[in-house]
Amino acid sequence: MTSASASASSQYTAKDIQILEGLEAVRRRPGMYIGDTGSRGLHHIVYEVVDNAIDEAMAGWCSKIEIRIHADGHVSVEDNGRGIPTDLHPQTGRPAAEVVLTTLHAGGKFDKKSYQVSGGLHGVGVSVVNALSEWLNLTVWREGKEWRQTYSKGKPTSDLCCGEPTDKNGTLIEFMPDSSIFDEIEFSWETLAGRFREMAFLNPGLSIELKDEVSETEKVFHYEGGISSFVEYLNRGKNTLFAPPIVISGQREGVTVEIGIQYNDSYIERVFAFANLINTVEGGTHVSGFRTALTRAINESARRNKVLREKDPNLTGDDLKEGLTAVISVKLPEPQFEGQTKTKLGNGEIKGIVDSIFYDGLMAEIDERPDILKPVVEKAIKARLAREAAKKARELVRRKTALAGLDLPGKLADCSSRNPEECEIFIVEGDSAGGSAKQGRDRNFQAILPLRGKILNVEKARIDKALDNQEIRTIIQALGAGVGEDFNVNNIRYNKTFIMTDADVDGAHIRTLLLTLFYRFMPMLIERGHLYVAQPPLYRVQAGKEIHYCYSEKELKALQDSMKSRKLSIQRYKGLGEMNPEQLWETTMDPATRTCKRVEVEDAVSADEYFSILMGDKVEPRREFIETHAKEVRNLDV
């Protein structure tokens, strides 16, 4: 990584900043620019500022980025790049830094001279952050001078002023998200850390330091090993089939490709793909090229080395998925994103480039490392047999669903409506709570499915074994949309699926087992926003004839403080079965009054990591996780 220098900054000046359009309407319709004004949008504006520094790192000018979440809620992002240009912009006559911060689509990324590749929103970012901030302070160190400017709600409140001489280079942006725009100003350490960890893995040598003054937590993400370190990180706690990971990289037609793979003895495939550092969760042409090359190279090598016999059929892409961990990173000048969430790479030429580079590299790697091939092929053959068994099991579940009417073994109490858009199902822990839920529900649109005991942990089982579990089969039959590769979200019988468990250790375990099932075998249920976790209250507080429900210790304390002079009767709910049907309806099931959380996956890498740690075979990573997060636990019932 090359550090910035004053003389080098002459390559990036005001004339490199192009203006495409103005900054109107960002405050009026923020969702159009950052997705929403909830937690996701709040974190997104931090990413947009950091992405500018990442672009400097990819161009070779920045080696360190520091992000700090301050106690009052404001954020600062400092890098040691070249510094935003401060000379006058030729079109506007205003300083280039001011143009960047006040004009939508103004930046140095459009003509590919200042940046060959870039991530973020390609120039939308920092101006949108400025528009959605109560205040923003800019400091630039460039060409031996310090420059400062202040803004309020997107508008300058001072001119760009030159200060003391300095030998620093870089940019510091401090901003306070506008509380009149965002639902709440509360940052998640885990969400930010997950994103910045990815960025550090994908930019070997770059140091990203995250500090949170609120939780007094800090971490430096710095990985010299790059993608190899990323794959090792994803596989920590797993039994790998070979080590170290295979890393293939190359360049062609202005496109840089880097891919790391390693197999482990689990039954889950984990492929994380990035285009210009943007996590393409829906895949795309780079993933297609990778899969084609992997299948072709393994089959050809297996035939050549007689690991596959002549009479054996070729391995398929599906056979080779089990236990695969892969990170795919491509960097290209003009990415085209498509798909439902605009995170699917659509550039057609990328498939052939990735296919060619990875095939050639993998063939050479297998020749040099003969220990790789045999365990991978043997695992793939076992996976094929298991998939054939799973296919028969899925067909059996499907036939039973079609024939059963709704005489299901899990005692599903269905709703009378047959319109999936208005229907919802509650998967409830235990017969006692199931009985209360059945009595308390609105049977027109609410179905109840009580669970007996804990379902199988699918993190440790192939899908064919999972389908032997009676409770899992019951859930699949009730939802009616299949499972695994046969799952079709369009066939789902309920628009909303609620997980409703007790607020104790057993309830948390059952909830995690169900979340693992849905995340691994029905991910579209989550991605399309159909899965929810019900939030029953922790306390029932009575003051005379007044009744209040509190969903956290914080709410209880606030209520107690506001009613100090009154005699309060406080009941602590340890289980859903302690509520009568009316209370359960009023607090947890009535759409008009209930509190619930939609299950979302904002960071696929972190989500995958949590399920592997919490539900996987290895004890040590789970112990580390518990020790790290123990101080965050509240209301633990043992």
Secondary structure, 3 states (H helix, E strand, C coil): CCCCCCCHHHHCCHHHCEECCCCCCCCCCCHHHHCCCCHHHHHHHHHHHHHHHHHHHHCCCCCEEEEEECCCCCEEEEECCCCCCCCECCCCCCEHHHHHHHCCCEECCCCCCCCCCCCCCCCCHHHHHHHCEEEEEEEEEECCEEEEEEEECCEECCCCEEEEECCCCEEEEEEEECCCCCCCCCCCHHHHHHHHHHHHHHCCCCEEEEEECCCCEEEEECCCCCHHHHHHHHCCCCCECCCCCEEEEEEECCEEEEEEEEEECCCCCEEEEEECCEECCCCEHHHHHHHHHHHHHHHHHHHHCCCCCCCCCCCCCCCCCCCEEEEEEEECCCCCEECCCCCEECCHHHHHHHHHHHHHHHHHHHHHCCCCHHHHHHHHHHHHHHHHHHHHHHHHHHHHHHHCCCCCCCCCECCCCCCHHHCEEEEEECHHHHHHHHHHCCCCCEEEEEECCCCCCHHHCCHHHHCCCHHHHHHHHHHCCCCHHHCCHHHCCCCEEEEECCCCHHHHHHHHHHHHHHHHHCHHHHHCCCEEEECCCCEEEEECCEEEEECCHHHHHHHHHHCCCCCCEEEECCCHHHCCHHHHHHHHHCCCCCCEEECCCCCHHHHHHHHHHHHCCCHHHHHHHHHHHHHHCCCCCC
